[in-house]
Structure formats: structure tokens, C-alpha cells
Amino acid sequence: MLKTIHISELQIGMYVTQVVKQEGTFRVKSSGRILNPEAIQKLHDKGIIELEIDLAKSRLEAADDEAAPLDEVNAAGLTYSEQLAHALKVYDQAKTIHGQLMLRISKGKHANLEDVQQISKELVAKVFECDEAISILTLLSENDSYFLEHSINCAILIILFGRFLGYDEALLENLGAGALLMDIGMMKLPLLLTSKLDTFNAKETKSMRKHIDHALSLISKVESISQVSIDVIEQHHERLDGSGYPEGLQGHEINVYGRMAAIVDIYDSLTSQRPYRDAMKPSEALRYMAVDISGLDSDLINQFILCVGAHPVGSLVKLASDKLAVVMRLNRHQPLKPVVMIFYDLLERQDMVKQLDLATNDDAIVGSVDPADFNLGLSQFLQQTLLAH
């Protein structure tokens, strides 16, 4: 049943189908359910006066046992699937622009590094607009473009991290630009070195470490590069115990931006498939960083885990009910109980697609699962379940 209501009547749980009357030019991107006060305030701020709602699809009583990531509208007026579609578009654009820049550098041609600042600005905008879905992109990978994807993933992660810590947008843009440029010096190294299929010997390791010097040389004539970005590039391999490079800095000699960069750099590297080792599961990578890697800022690692979640968005998990699921949304109040999308029942041995909010359900995560064990491509799964809607 459809009904037109005034914005003052809009409640959490109502399913909005369209805007009927407004003062501005803002449009609700598609139909969706309102499940938080921020979404209502966003619509009010955009000049929405009257809306059409579908009472049959509305949930005005206490929330049931399932959240609705596909239908829910966030503060930017986007459903989860729309957030993901928008984020994917920006991610692909970033890959194209940054890929062209890296190709020009590899050929010894002039590169417009100012483009990097624009990429970072777009990523910051999408982190605020698509806050629930964008982090899933960092777990999508193509093995033949590691360095390119690693740079963009680190930019997304450090922007998300900085936003979690309360940094303003200008600072987030500079952090993102630094992350995008962290490995630009790799383009000045021999191809046989950067594409090697096994671990480096001592001589190769020494050569590889020069990528920071190459990066700093490339950006030295670019006036628009901020000191924050330079710190990220210069210090992302430094360690608090002095074991890092290129300067072997220790403790307070490494600022917070360098410490953050080290964390996101290691996390994305550990969760990426490499020719000489398998990717770690996200939750395993976080535990490994917190316990087994020396020289990282332990307080910042704890903050990073709170930021990305004990089971980060995009993680493949097994539930107590013997079902496999992908983590789709974090629960800040109950970190071990995120919203998941179930895709396979191990007992019945059959595919299924079902959303489940573990915070309001008896089921629970019992462990992480390797996608390769089930021949699961995360990108294909998202296309079939979310982007198909």
C-alpha cells in the first residue's frame, strides 16, 4: 500500500519509494528502507518535503532478526548496492588514471602527479558517501596488477582509518595522495625485479628498498604535494624499533602519518595474493600484525582493528549454523556480530542468498574461510547478489 507523507512523519523502518515534493534538486537514488536517524536528517537537510512510502514493505515495529543491506538508505541517500556501484566506478576510474601515470613513469616520460591529488579527493568523497561498502573493494584483486591495486587499496584504507580517527577532509586527501604515491618509485626499478615470482635475496632487497628514494625524487619538483603526503611516502617502511628503512628511524622520529601508512601497507600486502605466498584471511592478518610483527604502533593497530572490524567487510566466514557468508556491514557496538550475506548451506549442500544481522540473531561466526577453498570469486559474488538488484 502506497501513501504520501510529510517529511516530519518519516520514521525509521519506513520504505521510501520516491520523493513527491521538495525545495531543492536532490533526488532519492532509488527506493529503500530508512533504518537510522542520519538518513532522515539527510533527506530533511536536502529540502525534501513529501515522500511516497510503501507500507507493505515498511517495518515500523521493533527491528526483526534480519537487517536489510540491499534496501537500507544511508546518510547520503544510497542503498548498499548503490554505494557499492558508485565505489566500484570510482575505483575503476582511479585504476585507469593511476595506471596511465605509472605507465608514463615506467617509460621515462613526464607524469602529471597533480592527478593523484584529484584521485585522492574522489576517494575521500566516496568514503563519506559510500562509507559502508567502499572498504569491500580492497579485497577485490587481480593478480596481474598488484602494485596498482595496492596503491589504491592503501589510499582507501588510510582514508577510512583517518576518518575513523576524526581527521578533516583536507588531511584525508593528503593522506590518500601519499598512499597513492608510496610505491610509484617501483616504476623506476627493473621489471625482472618487480615481477619476480619468489622472495628476494640480499642484493635484490637492497635494490627494492630504493623505490622510496625514486618516489621522493619523482615528487620533488611538484609543489602541490603536501608534507603529510611526503611523510607517508618517506616513512611507510620505517619501524618504531629502528628495523625499518630507508633511514632506520625510531620511536618519536616516525610521525603518526608514517605509522598509519605502515599499518595499511602491511595489511593490504598480507591480504593480497602474491606469487610467492598465499593471501591471509583479513582476520588472520589483523591478529598477525597485532602479535607477530614488531615495530608497529600497537595503539594505532588497535584503532585500525576497530576501524575495519574484527571480521572486515568482504571477509568470508563460516557460521555456527554451518553456512558460509560474506561480511557486508560492521556493527560498531558488537564488533563480533556484523551483518552478513549467506551464500551457501554446508549441511544442505546448496546455494542460497540471505541477509542476516548477527546482532539480532542466535547464529554466530565460528571462523574465517579461504575463498579459494570454495572456488568463490568475491567480485562475481557481488555482481550476482548485490549489483544485480
C-alpha positions as a Markdown table, in Angstrom:
| # | Residue | x | y | z |
|---|---|---|---|---|
| 1 | Met | 0.0 | 0.0 | 0.0 |
| 2 | Leu | 1.4 | 3.4 | -1.1 |
| 3 | Lys | 1.0 | 6.5 | 1.0 |
| 4 | Thr | 2.3 | 10.1 | 0.7 |
| 5 | Ile | 3.6 | 11.6 | 3.9 |
| 6 | His | 5.2 | 14.8 | 5.1 |
| 7 | Ile | 9.0 | 14.6 | 6.0 |
| 8 | Ser | 8.0 | 15.2 | 9.6 |
| 9 | Glu | 6.2 | 11.9 | 9.6 |
| 10 | Leu | 9.1 | 9.9 | 8.2 |
| 11 | Gln | 10.1 | 7.1 | 10.7 |
| 12 | Ile | 12.9 | 4.6 | 10.9 |
| 13 | Gly | 11.7 | 1.4 | 9.2 |
| 14 | Met | 9.6 | 3.2 | 6.5 |
| 15 | Tyr | 10.2 | 2.1 | 2.9 |
| 16 | Val | 10.6 | 5.2 | 0.7 |
| 17 | Thr | 9.6 | 4.7 | -3.0 |
| 18 | Gln | 10.0 | 8.3 | -4.3 |
| 19 | Val | 10.2 | 12.0 | -3.5 |
| 20 | Val | 6.8 | 13.7 | -4.1 |
| 21 | Lys | 7.6 | 17.3 | -3.2 |
| 22 | Gln | 10.9 | 19.2 | -2.4 |
| 23 | Glu | 12.5 | 22.5 | -2.4 |
| 24 | Gly | 15.9 | 21.6 | -3.8 |
| 25 | Thr | 17.1 | 19.4 | -6.6 |
| 26 | Phe | 18.1 | 16.4 | -4.6 |
| 27 | Arg | 16.7 | 13.0 | -5.7 |
| 28 | Val | 16.4 | 9.8 | -3.7 |
| 29 | Lys | 18.6 | 7.5 | -5.8 |
| 30 | Ser | 16.1 | 4.6 | -5.6 |
| 31 | Ser | 13.6 | 3.1 | -3.3 |
| 32 | Gly | 14.8 | 1.9 | 0.1 |
| 33 | Arg | 14.1 | 1.5 | 3.8 |
| 34 | Ile | 15.1 | 4.1 | 6.3 |
| 35 | Leu | 16.8 | 2.4 | 9.3 |
| 36 | Asn | 18.7 | 5.2 | 11.0 |
| 37 | Pro | 18.2 | 8.9 | 12.2 |
| 38 | Glu | 21.0 | 10.2 | 10.0 |
| 39 | Ala | 19.2 | 9.1 | 6.8 |
| 40 | Ile | 16.1 | 11.1 | 7.9 |
| 41 | Gln | 18.1 | 14.1 | 8.8 |
| 42 | Lys | 19.9 | 14.0 | 5.4 |
| 43 | Leu | 16.6 | 14.0 | 3.5 |
| 44 | His | 15.4 | 16.9 | 5.6 |
| 45 | Asp | 18.5 | 18.9 | 5.0 |
| 46 | Lys | 18.2 | 18.4 | 1.3 |
| 47 | Gly | 14.8 | 20.1 | 1.2 |
| 48 | Ile | 12.6 | 17.0 | 0.9 |
| 49 | Ile | 9.0 | 17.9 | 1.9 |
| 50 | Glu | 6.8 | 15.0 | 1.0 |
| 51 | Leu | 7.6 | 11.3 | 0.2 |
| 52 | Glu | 5.8 | 8.3 | -1.0 |
| 53 | Ile | 6.2 | 5.2 | 1.2 |
| 54 | Asp | 5.2 | 1.6 | 0.8 |
| 55 | Leu | 3.5 | 0.5 | 4.0 |
| 56 | Ala | 3.7 | -3.2 | 2.9 |
| 57 | Lys | 7.4 | -3.0 | 2.8 |
| 58 | Ser | 7.8 | -0.8 | 5.9 |
| 59 | Arg | 9.0 | -2.2 | 9.3 |
| 60 | Leu | 7.7 | 0.2 | 11.9 |
| 61 | Glu | 7.8 | -2.1 | 14.9 |
| 62 | Ala | 11.0 | -3.4 | 16.6 |
| 63 | Ala | 13.6 | -4.5 | 14.1 |
| 64 | Asp | 13.2 | -8.1 | 13.1 |
| 65 | Asp | 16.0 | -10.6 | 13.0 |
| 66 | Glu | 17.4 | -9.5 | 9.7 |
| 67 | Ala | 18.9 | -6.2 | 8.6 |
| 68 | Ala | 18.4 | -5.2 | 5.0 |
| 69 | Pro | 21.7 | -4.0 | 3.4 |
| 70 | Leu | 20.2 | -4.0 | -0.1 |
| 71 | Asp | 17.2 | -1.8 | 0.8 |
| 72 | Glu | 18.6 | 0.5 | 3.6 |
| 73 | Val | 19.3 | 4.1 | 2.6 |
| 74 | Asn | 22.4 | 5.6 | 4.3 |
| 75 | Ala | 23.0 | 9.2 | 5.2 |
| 76 | Ala | 23.9 | 10.0 | 1.6 |
| 77 | Gly | 20.6 | 8.6 | 0.3 |
| 78 | Leu | 22.2 | 5.5 | -1.2 |
| 79 | Thr | 21.3 | 1.8 | -0.7 |
| 80 | Tyr | 24.1 | -0.6 | 0.0 |
| 81 | Ser | 24.1 | -1.8 | -3.6 |
| 82 | Glu | 24.2 | 1.7 | -4.9 |
| 83 | Gln | 27.1 | 2.6 | -2.6 |
| 84 | Leu | 29.0 | -0.4 | -4.0 |
| 85 | Ala | 28.2 | 0.5 | -7.6 |
| 86 | His | 29.4 | 4.1 | -7.0 |
| 87 | Ala | 32.5 | 3.0 | -5.2 |
| 88 | Leu | 33.4 | 0.5 | -8.0 |
| 89 | Lys | 33.0 | 3.2 | -10.6 |
| 90 | Val | 35.4 | 5.5 | -8.8 |
| 91 | Tyr | 37.8 | 2.6 | -8.1 |
| 92 | Asp | 37.9 | 1.7 | -11.8 |
| 93 | Gln | 38.5 | 5.4 | -12.7 |
| 94 | Ala | 41.3 | 5.6 | -10.2 |
| 95 | Lys | 42.9 | 2.5 | -11.6 |
| 96 | Thr | 42.8 | 3.9 | -15.2 |
| 97 | Ile | 44.2 | 7.3 | -14.2 |
| 98 | His | 46.8 | 6.0 | -11.8 |
| 99 | Gly | 47.7 | 3.2 | -14.2 |
| 100 | Gln | 48.4 | 5.7 | -17.0 |
| 101 | Leu | 50.6 | 7.7 | -14.7 |
| 102 | Met | 52.6 | 4.7 | -13.6 |
| 103 | Leu | 53.0 | 3.6 | -17.3 |
| 104 | Arg | 54.4 | 7.0 | -18.3 |
| 105 | Ile | 56.8 | 6.9 | -15.4 |
| 106 | Ser | 58.0 | 3.4 | -16.4 |
| 107 | Lys | 58.7 | 4.7 | -19.9 |
| 108 | Gly | 60.6 | 7.7 | -18.6 |
| 109 | Lys | 58.0 | 10.2 | -19.7 |
| 110 | His | 56.7 | 13.3 | -17.9 |
| 111 | Ala | 53.9 | 12.4 | -15.4 |
| 112 | Asn | 51.3 | 14.8 | -14.1 |
| 113 | Leu | 51.4 | 13.9 | -10.4 |
| 114 | Glu | 48.8 | 16.5 | -9.7 |
| 115 | Asp | 46.3 | 14.0 | -11.0 |
| 116 | Val | 47.0 | 11.9 | -7.8 |
| 117 | Gln | 45.5 | 14.7 | -5.6 |
| 118 | Gln | 42.3 | 14.6 | -7.7 |
| 119 | Ile | 42.1 | 10.8 | -7.3 |
| 120 | Ser | 42.5 | 11.1 | -3.6 |
| 121 | Lys | 39.9 | 13.8 | -3.4 |
| 122 | Glu | 37.4 | 11.5 | -5.3 |
| 123 | Leu | 38.2 | 8.6 | -2.9 |
| 124 | Val | 37.6 | 10.8 | 0.1 |
| 125 | Ala | 34.3 | 11.8 | -1.3 |
| 126 | Lys | 33.3 | 8.2 | -1.8 |
| 127 | Val | 34.5 | 7.2 | 1.7 |
| 128 | Phe | 32.0 | 9.7 | 3.1 |
| 129 | Glu | 29.2 | 8.9 | 0.6 |
| 130 | Cys | 29.7 | 5.1 | 0.4 |
| 131 | Asp | 31.1 | 4.5 | 3.9 |
| 132 | Glu | 29.5 | 1.1 | 4.4 |
| 133 | Ala | 30.5 | -0.5 | 1.1 |
| 134 | Ile | 33.8 | 1.0 | -0.1 |
| 135 | Ser | 36.1 | -1.0 | 2.1 |
| 136 | Ile | 35.0 | -4.2 | 0.4 |
| 137 | Leu | 36.9 | -3.0 | -2.7 |
| 138 | Thr | 40.2 | -3.5 | -1.0 |
| 139 | Leu | 39.6 | -7.3 | -1.0 |
| 140 | Leu | 38.9 | -7.4 | -4.8 |
| 141 | Ser | 42.1 | -8.2 | -6.6 |
| 142 | Glu | 43.6 | -9.1 | -10.0 |
| 143 | Asn | 46.8 | -10.8 | -9.6 |
| 144 | Asp | 48.4 | -9.1 | -12.6 |
| 145 | Ser | 48.1 | -5.6 | -11.3 |
| 146 | Tyr | 49.2 | -5.8 | -7.7 |
| 147 | Phe | 51.2 | -2.6 | -7.4 |
| 148 | Leu | 48.5 | -0.5 | -9.0 |
| 149 | Glu | 45.7 | -2.0 | -6.8 |
| 150 | His | 47.9 | -2.0 | -3.7 |
| 151 | Ser | 48.4 | 1.8 | -4.0 |
| 152 | Ile | 44.7 | 2.4 | -4.4 |
| 153 | Asn | 43.8 | 0.0 | -1.6 |
| 154 | Cys | 46.2 | 1.7 | 0.7 |
| 155 | Ala | 44.7 | 5.0 | -0.2 |
| 156 | Ile | 41.2 | 3.8 | 0.6 |
| 157 | Leu | 42.4 | 2.2 | 3.9 |
| 158 | Ile | 44.3 | 5.2 | 5.2 |
| 159 | Ile | 41.4 | 7.5 | 4.3 |
| 160 | Leu | 39.0 | 5.2 | 6.2 |
| 161 | Phe | 41.5 | 5.0 | 9.1 |
| 162 | Gly | 41.9 | 8.8 | 9.2 |
| 163 | Arg | 38.2 | 9.4 | 9.1 |
| 164 | Phe | 37.8 | 6.9 | 12.0 |
| 165 | Leu | 40.3 | 8.9 | 13.9 |
| 166 | Gly | 38.4 | 12.1 | 13.2 |
| 167 | Tyr | 40.7 | 13.9 | 10.7 |
| 168 | Asp | 39.2 | 16.6 | 8.4 |
| 169 | Glu | 38.8 | 16.1 | 4.7 |
| 170 | Ala | 41.8 | 18.1 | 3.6 |
| 171 | Leu | 44.1 | 16.0 | 5.8 |
| 172 | Leu | 42.4 | 12.8 | 4.5 |
| 173 | Glu | 43.1 | 13.9 | 0.9 |
| 174 | Asn | 46.8 | 14.4 | 1.7 |
| 175 | Leu | 47.0 | 11.0 | 3.4 |
| 176 | Gly | 45.3 | 9.4 | 0.4 |
| 177 | Ala | 47.7 | 11.1 | -2.1 |
| 178 | Gly | 50.7 | 9.9 | -0.1 |
| 179 | Ala | 49.4 | 6.4 | -0.2 |
| 180 | Leu | 48.8 | 6.5 | -3.9 |
| 181 | Leu | 52.4 | 7.6 | -4.4 |
| 182 | Met | 54.1 | 5.3 | -1.9 |
| 183 | Asp | 55.1 | 2.7 | -4.5 |
| 184 | Ile | 55.4 | 5.0 | -7.5 |
| 185 | Gly | 59.2 | 4.5 | -7.3 |
| 186 | Met | 58.7 | 0.8 | -8.2 |
| 187 | Met | 58.3 | 2.0 | -11.8 |
| 188 | Lys | 62.0 | 3.0 | -11.8 |
| 189 | Leu | 63.1 | -0.5 | -10.8 |
| 190 | Pro | 63.9 | -3.3 | -13.3 |
| 191 | Leu | 60.9 | -5.2 | -14.4 |
| 192 | Leu | 62.6 | -8.5 | -13.6 |
| 193 | Leu | 62.8 | -7.4 | -10.0 |
| 194 | Thr | 59.3 | -6.1 | -9.6 |
| 195 | Ser | 57.8 | -9.1 | -11.3 |
| 196 | Lys | 59.9 | -11.8 | -9.6 |
| 197 | Leu | 58.0 | -14.9 | -8.6 |
| 198 | Asp | 59.9 | -15.7 | -5.4 |
| 199 | Thr | 61.4 | -13.9 | -2.4 |
| 200 | Phe | 64.3 | -11.5 | -2.8 |
| 201 | Asn | 68.0 | -12.2 | -2.0 |
| 202 | Ala | 70.0 | -9.6 | -0.1 |
| 203 | Lys | 71.1 | -7.7 | -3.2 |
| 204 | Glu | 67.6 | -7.6 | -4.6 |
| 205 | Thr | 66.2 | -6.5 | -1.3 |
| 206 | Lys | 68.7 | -3.6 | -1.3 |
| 207 | Ser | 67.6 | -2.6 | -4.8 |
| 208 | Met | 63.9 | -2.9 | -3.9 |
| 209 | Arg | 64.3 | -0.6 | -0.9 |
| 210 | Lys | 65.5 | 2.2 | -3.3 |
| 211 | His | 61.9 | 2.6 | -4.5 |
| 212 | Ile | 61.3 | 5.2 | -1.8 |
| 213 | Asp | 64.3 | 7.3 | -2.9 |
| 214 | His | 62.9 | 7.1 | -6.5 |
| 215 | Ala | 59.5 | 8.1 | -5.4 |
| 216 | Leu | 60.8 | 11.1 | -3.4 |
| 217 | Ser | 62.9 | 12.2 | -6.4 |
| 218 | Leu | 59.8 | 12.0 | -8.7 |
| 219 | Ile | 57.7 | 14.2 | -6.5 |
| 220 | Ser | 60.5 | 16.7 | -5.5 |
| 221 | Lys | 59.5 | 19.2 | -8.2 |
| 222 | Val | 55.8 | 19.0 | -7.6 |
| 223 | Glu | 54.8 | 22.0 | -5.4 |
| 224 | Ser | 51.3 | 20.7 | -4.7 |
| 225 | Ile | 52.5 | 17.7 | -2.8 |
| 226 | Ser | 51.9 | 18.3 | 0.9 |
| 227 | Gln | 54.3 | 17.4 | 3.7 |
| 228 | Val | 51.8 | 14.9 | 5.0 |
| 229 | Ser | 51.9 | 13.1 | 1.7 |
| 230 | Ile | 55.7 | 13.2 | 1.7 |
| 231 | Asp | 55.7 | 11.8 | 5.3 |
| 232 | Val | 53.5 | 8.9 | 4.2 |
| 233 | Ile | 55.9 | 8.1 | 1.2 |
| 234 | Glu | 59.1 | 8.5 | 3.2 |
| 235 | Gln | 58.1 | 6.7 | 6.4 |
| 236 | His | 55.8 | 3.8 | 5.4 |
| 237 | His | 58.6 | 1.3 | 5.7 |
| 238 | Glu | 60.1 | 2.7 | 8.9 |
| 239 | Arg | 59.5 | 0.8 | 12.2 |
| 240 | Leu | 59.4 | 2.1 | 15.8 |
| 241 | Asp | 62.2 | -0.3 | 16.8 |
| 242 | Gly | 64.6 | 1.1 | 14.2 |
| 243 | Ser | 64.4 | -2.0 | 12.0 |
| 244 | Gly | 62.8 | -0.2 | 9.0 |
| 245 | Tyr | 64.1 | 1.7 | 6.1 |
| 246 | Pro | 65.3 | 4.0 | 4.4 |
| 247 | Glu | 66.6 | 5.9 | 7.4 |
| 248 | Gly | 66.1 | 3.4 | 10.3 |
| 249 | Leu | 64.0 | 5.9 | 12.2 |
| 250 | Gln | 62.9 | 5.0 | 15.7 |
| 251 | Gly | 60.1 | 5.9 | 18.1 |
| 252 | His | 59.0 | 9.5 | 18.0 |
| 253 | Glu | 61.1 | 10.1 | 14.9 |
| 254 | Ile | 58.2 | 8.5 | 13.0 |
| 255 | Asn | 55.1 | 10.6 | 13.0 |
| 256 | Val | 51.6 | 9.4 | 13.2 |
| 257 | Tyr | 51.0 | 9.5 | 9.4 |
| 258 | Gly | 54.1 | 7.3 | 8.8 |
| 259 | Arg | 52.8 | 4.9 | 11.4 |
| 260 | Met | 49.4 | 4.7 | 9.9 |
| 261 | Ala | 50.9 | 4.2 | 6.4 |
| 262 | Ala | 53.0 | 1.3 | 7.7 |
| 263 | Ile | 49.8 | -0.4 | 9.1 |
| 264 | Val | 47.7 | -0.1 | 6.0 |
| 265 | Asp | 50.6 | -1.1 | 3.7 |
| 266 | Ile | 51.3 | -4.3 | 5.7 |
| 267 | Tyr | 47.6 | -5.1 | 6.0 |
| 268 | Asp | 46.8 | -4.8 | 2.3 |
| 269 | Ser | 50.0 | -6.7 | 1.4 |
| 270 | Leu | 49.2 | -9.6 | 3.8 |
| 271 | Thr | 45.6 | -9.9 | 2.4 |
| 272 | Ser | 46.7 | -9.9 | -1.2 |
| 273 | Gln | 47.7 | -12.9 | -3.2 |
| 274 | Arg | 51.4 | -12.8 | -4.2 |
| 275 | Pro | 53.3 | -15.2 | -6.5 |
| 276 | Tyr | 55.5 | -16.4 | -3.6 |
| 277 | Arg | 52.8 | -16.7 | -0.9 |
| 278 | Asp | 49.0 | -17.1 | -0.4 |
| 279 | Ala | 46.9 | -14.2 | 0.8 |
| 280 | Met | 46.0 | -14.2 | 4.5 |
| 281 | Lys | 42.4 | -14.0 | 5.6 |
| 282 | Pro | 41.7 | -10.5 | 6.9 |
| 283 | Ser | 41.1 | -11.5 | 10.5 |
| 284 | Glu | 44.2 | -13.6 | 10.5 |
| 285 | Ala | 46.2 | -10.7 | 9.0 |
| 286 | Leu | 45.0 | -8.4 | 11.8 |
| 287 | Arg | 46.0 | -10.9 | 14.5 |
| 288 | Tyr | 49.3 | -11.5 | 12.9 |
| 289 | Met | 50.0 | -7.7 | 12.8 |
| 290 | Ala | 49.0 | -7.3 | 16.4 |
| 291 | Val | 51.0 | -10.2 | 17.8 |
| 292 | Asp | 53.9 | -11.1 | 15.5 |
| 293 | Ile | 55.1 | -8.0 | 13.6 |
| 294 | Ser | 57.5 | -5.8 | 15.6 |
| 295 | Gly | 57.9 | -2.1 | 15.2 |
| 296 | Leu | 54.3 | -1.1 | 14.6 |
| 297 | Asp | 52.4 | 1.3 | 16.8 |
| 298 | Ser | 50.2 | -1.1 | 19.0 |
| 299 | Asp | 47.8 | 1.6 | 19.9 |
| 300 | Leu | 47.2 | 2.5 | 16.3 |
| 301 | Ile | 46.8 | -1.2 | 15.4 |
| 302 | Asn | 44.1 | -1.5 | 18.0 |
| 303 | Gln | 42.4 | 1.6 | 16.5 |
| 304 | Phe | 42.8 | 0.1 | 13.0 |
| 305 | Ile | 41.1 | -3.1 | 14.0 |
| 306 | Leu | 38.2 | -1.1 | 15.5 |
| 307 | Cys | 38.1 | 0.8 | 12.2 |
| 308 | Val | 38.0 | -2.2 | 9.8 |
| 309 | Gly | 36.4 | -4.6 | 12.2 |
| 310 | Ala | 37.5 | -7.9 | 13.8 |
| 311 | His | 36.0 | -9.5 | 10.6 |
| 312 | Pro | 36.5 | -6.8 | 8.0 |
| 313 | Val | 33.8 | -6.1 | 5.3 |
| 314 | Gly | 34.3 | -8.6 | 2.5 |
| 315 | Ser | 35.6 | -11.4 | 4.7 |
| 316 | Leu | 34.4 | -14.9 | 4.0 |
| 317 | Val | 33.2 | -16.5 | 7.2 |
| 318 | Lys | 31.7 | -19.8 | 8.5 |
| 319 | Leu | 28.7 | -19.5 | 10.8 |
| 320 | Ala | 27.7 | -21.8 | 13.7 |
| 321 | Ser | 24.7 | -23.0 | 11.6 |
| 322 | Asp | 27.2 | -24.4 | 9.0 |
| 323 | Lys | 26.5 | -21.7 | 6.5 |
| 324 | Leu | 29.1 | -19.7 | 4.6 |
| 325 | Ala | 28.7 | -15.9 | 4.4 |
| 326 | Val | 30.4 | -12.7 | 3.3 |
| 327 | Val | 30.6 | -9.8 | 5.9 |
| 328 | Met | 28.7 | -6.9 | 4.5 |
| 329 | Arg | 28.4 | -4.3 | 7.3 |
| 330 | Leu | 30.2 | -3.8 | 10.6 |
| 331 | Asn | 28.4 | -3.5 | 14.0 |
| 332 | Arg | 30.3 | -0.9 | 16.0 |
| 333 | His | 28.5 | -1.8 | 19.2 |
| 334 | Gln | 29.1 | -5.5 | 18.8 |
| 335 | Pro | 32.2 | -6.0 | 16.6 |
| 336 | Leu | 31.9 | -9.8 | 16.5 |
| 337 | Lys | 28.4 | -9.6 | 15.2 |
| 338 | Pro | 28.3 | -7.9 | 11.8 |
| 339 | Val | 25.7 | -8.1 | 9.1 |
| 340 | Val | 26.5 | -10.9 | 6.7 |
| 341 | Met | 25.2 | -12.3 | 3.4 |
| 342 | Ile | 24.8 | -16.0 | 3.5 |
| 343 | Phe | 25.5 | -17.7 | 0.2 |
| 344 | Tyr | 25.9 | -21.4 | 0.9 |
| 345 | Asp | 24.4 | -24.0 | 3.2 |
| 346 | Leu | 27.1 | -26.7 | 4.0 |
| 347 | Leu | 24.5 | -29.1 | 5.5 |
| 348 | Glu | 22.1 | -28.9 | 2.6 |
| 349 | Arg | 24.9 | -28.5 | 0.1 |
| 350 | Gln | 23.0 | -25.9 | -1.8 |
| 351 | Asp | 23.4 | -22.2 | -2.8 |
| 352 | Met | 21.3 | -19.6 | -1.0 |
| 353 | Val | 21.2 | -15.8 | -0.7 |
| 354 | Lys | 20.1 | -14.5 | 2.7 |
| 355 | Gln | 20.9 | -11.4 | 4.7 |
| 356 | Leu | 21.5 | -11.9 | 8.4 |
| 357 | Asp | 22.2 | -9.4 | 11.2 |
| 358 | Leu | 24.1 | -11.4 | 13.7 |
| 359 | Ala | 23.5 | -8.8 | 16.4 |
| 360 | Thr | 19.8 | -9.8 | 16.5 |
| 361 | Asn | 20.1 | -13.5 | 15.6 |
| 362 | Asp | 21.3 | -16.6 | 17.5 |
| 363 | Asp | 23.8 | -17.5 | 14.8 |
| 364 | Ala | 27.5 | -16.5 | 15.1 |
| 365 | Ile | 30.8 | -16.5 | 13.3 |
| 366 | Val | 32.9 | -19.5 | 14.2 |
| 367 | Gly | 35.9 | -18.8 | 11.9 |
| 368 | Ser | 37.2 | -17.3 | 8.7 |
| 369 | Val | 37.3 | -19.3 | 5.5 |
| 370 | Asp | 39.6 | -19.1 | 2.5 |
| 371 | Pro | 37.6 | -18.2 | -0.7 |
| 372 | Ala | 39.8 | -20.4 | -2.8 |
| 373 | Asp | 38.6 | -23.5 | -0.8 |
| 374 | Phe | 35.1 | -22.9 | -2.2 |
| 375 | Asn | 36.1 | -21.5 | -5.6 |
| 376 | Leu | 34.5 | -18.2 | -4.7 |
| 377 | Gly | 35.3 | -15.0 | -6.5 |
| 378 | Leu | 34.2 | -12.1 | -4.4 |
| 379 | Ser | 33.7 | -9.9 | -7.4 |
| 380 | Gln | 31.5 | -12.4 | -9.1 |
| 381 | Phe | 29.5 | -12.9 | -5.9 |
| 382 | Leu | 28.8 | -9.2 | -5.5 |
| 383 | Gln | 27.8 | -9.0 | -9.1 |
| 384 | Gln | 25.3 | -11.8 | -8.7 |
| 385 | Thr | 23.8 | -10.8 | -5.4 |
| 386 | Leu | 24.1 | -7.0 | -4.9 |
| 387 | Leu | 24.8 | -5.3 | -8.2 |
| 388 | Ala | 22.1 | -7.4 | -10.0 |
| 389 | His | 19.4 | -5.8 | -7.9 |
